[in-house]
Amino acid sequence: SILGDKTRMEELSVAKNAFIRPSPSSGSLGGVARKTRESIILCEAAGFDTIFVETVGVGQSEISVHSMVDFFLLLQIAGAGDELQGIKRGIMEMADGIAINKCDGSNIDKANVARSQYQNALHLFPSHESGWSPEAITCSSVENTGIMEIWEMVERYISFTKLNEYFKKKRNTQSKYWMYETINEQLKANFYTNPEIQKLLIENEKKVLSNELSSFIAAKRMLDKYFGEKGGSL
């Protein structure tokens, strides 16, 4: 696959200690592929101690990424309307930090106003389980300002959560989550690729659409068929 952003990473793409890998979505919402977590573990095993996972920002993808990273950074821009109205509360609550990009030129004042708005909004949400208080910081990738401040915020977070042992607890929770998620995905895939179920799906879908069967009865019949076959083969 081709990552358009990579062509704009003029310095990072040629850095010898950096590795950039586009990840095909494979049908996963928001470009977060099912194998993203495995890729993270593989990169860690290869010796990379800092791994960035980027999403396209559609909502559901952020929830997936939050379950596989240590620090969740929400990247925003100012001057695109009412910033706070354009962001979902759920994503704001997940954020460990917010970066307002494009704080340069004629946009500096707007970026600073947006930073204040986001910082105030963060105080309205329930406290994080980690005990950490999220921060909003302005930055400019063009002028290379605020970047170090963001990284220092990340390092403070890591040190803070390691000290109160939340860092380890979160990683353990994520490992358990992905074990069950993998089981669920495999069960779902096995169900829908079953030849008998594929035939029944078409038949039952027609009956549901013609009001011959309720959705629940149709689903129960197919599940009974599926588990009956599985039970008979054990």
N, C-alpha and C positions, 0 to 999 in steps of 0.2 A: 504494500500500500504506500501511498505518497502522502507525506505530511507537509501541507503548505507552510505551516509555521517554521518547519525546519529550515526552509530556504531563507527565512528571515533571521535565523539564529546565526548571524555572521561570525560571532566570536565563539559561542558555545559549540557550534557544530564542528569546529576544527580543533577544539581543545582536546589534548591527548588523554586527559583523565575523565572525559565526559562521554557517555554513550546515550544516544537518542534512538528510540525505537517506536515507530508508529504502531498502534495497536488496532487492527480491524475490529469493528464493532460486533461482527458475527450475529447481527440481529439484536444485540443488547442495546437498550435505550440509553441515549446520551453518549455513546462511544465508549462505555466502560465494558470491556469484553469480559466474558466469564473467566478467562485465564489471566486476568490482570493481577490478581493476588499471587498466583503462581509465578508470574513474571517478576514480581517484587522480590519474592523469596529467592528466585534464581539470581537476580542482580545482587542481592545481599551476599549470596554464596560466592559470587564472582569478585567480591571485595568492595563493591560500591556502598559507601556508608550514608549517602544522601540520595534519596530517590523521590522525584517529583511525579505525581500522577495528575494529569490534566484532563478536565472534562470540557464538554461544549456548553455546559450550563443550562440544562433544561429541567432541572428539578429532581427527577428520579435518579439521575446519574450521580448527583451529589450525595444522596443517601447511600448509594452503593460505595462510593469512594470513602465516605466517612467511616465505613465499617472495615477499612483496610489500611488506613494511614494513622500516624501518630499525631500529626498536627493538621488541622483543616483550615486553610487560608481562603477566604472569600475575596475575590478580586473584583473591584467595581470601578466605574468611571463616573465622573461628574459632568453636569451639563447636558444630560440626556433626559431631562424632565424631572419629575418628582421621584428622586432616587428611592426613598423609603416605600413609596407606593408600588414601585416596580420590583420589589424583592419579596419573596415568600418568607413568612415568619419561620417556617420549619428550617430553612437554610440558615437564616440569621441565628437561630438557636443553636445550630450545630457548629457555627464558626468559632474557632479559637482565636482568630484574628482577622481583621479586615484591612485590605490595602486599597486605597483610592489612587488609581493610576492616572497618568496624563496630567500630573500637577506641574504644568510648565506653561510658559507664554501667557496668553490671555485667560488661561483656564485655572490659574493658581487660586484666585479668590473663590471660584466655584468649588474647587477641590477641597479647600479648607472648610467651606460651609458644609459640604457633604460629609467631611470627616467629623465635624461637630455633631451633625444630625445622627450619623451612625453611632457615634460614641454614646450619645444620649439614649438612643434606642436600645443599645445593648444593656443598659441599666434596668430596662423594663422587663427583661426576661428573667426566668428563674435562674438561680446560681448553677453553674456547671458542677457536675458530680466531682470533677477533678479539683474543685476549689479555686480554679484559675479565673481571673477576670479578663475577658477578651478586650483587646485594644484595637483602635482604628488609626491607621497611619497613612499619610500621603506619600506618593512616590512618583518618579518619572523615569521610565526606561530610556527615554531619549537623552535626558540630561544626567542620567545615572545618579539621581538623588533619592534618598529614602530607602535604597536597597539594603544597605548595611543595617539600618534601623529595623527593617523587617526581619532580617536574619538574626539580629540580636534578640528580637522578641521571640522568635522560634526557639533559640537557645535557652532563653529564660524559662520558657514553657517546659522544655524537656528537663531542665534541671529541677524545676519546681515539682513536676509530676513524678520524677524519679525519687525525689526526696520523700514525698508522701506516699510512694508506692502505687500511685494511680497508673503510672506508665505500664508497669508489669500487669496490673489488673486489666487494663484496657486491651492489651495484646492477648491475654488469655481469653477474654470475652470474645475477641475477634476470631481467634482460632476455633473456638467452640461454634461460633455462628457459621463460619465457613464449612465446618464439617457437616452441619445439618443442611446448609444451603446446597452443598454438593449432592447430598443424599436426595433432597427434594428435586433437584434438577434432573438427576438420573432417573428417578421414579417417573417424573413427568414425561421425559423423553421416551422411556420404555413404554409408557401407556399409549402415547400418540403414534408410536411407530409399530404397534401391534397390528398385524393384518386384519384380524377379526374386529378389533376396535375401530379401525379405519372404515370398515364397511358399515358397522353399526352407527358410527358418527353421522354418516351421510343419511342413513335411513331415519335415525332419530331426529336429526336436525329438520328434516322435511315434516315429520309429525309434529314437532314443536311449533314450527312456523304455520302449520295448518290447524293448530289448536287441537290436535288429536291427543297430544300428551302434554303434561306440564313439564317445565324445565327440570324440576326436581326428580320426577319419576323417570324421565329419560336418562338423567345422569346416574340415578341409582341402578337402573337396569344395566347400563354399560359398566359401572364399577363392579356390580355383582358378577357380570360376565368375566371381567378382567381378573378379579380376585378368585373367582371360581376356577378359572383356568390355571392360575398360578398355584392355587392350593392343590389342584389335582396333579400338578407336575412335581410337587415337593416329595 
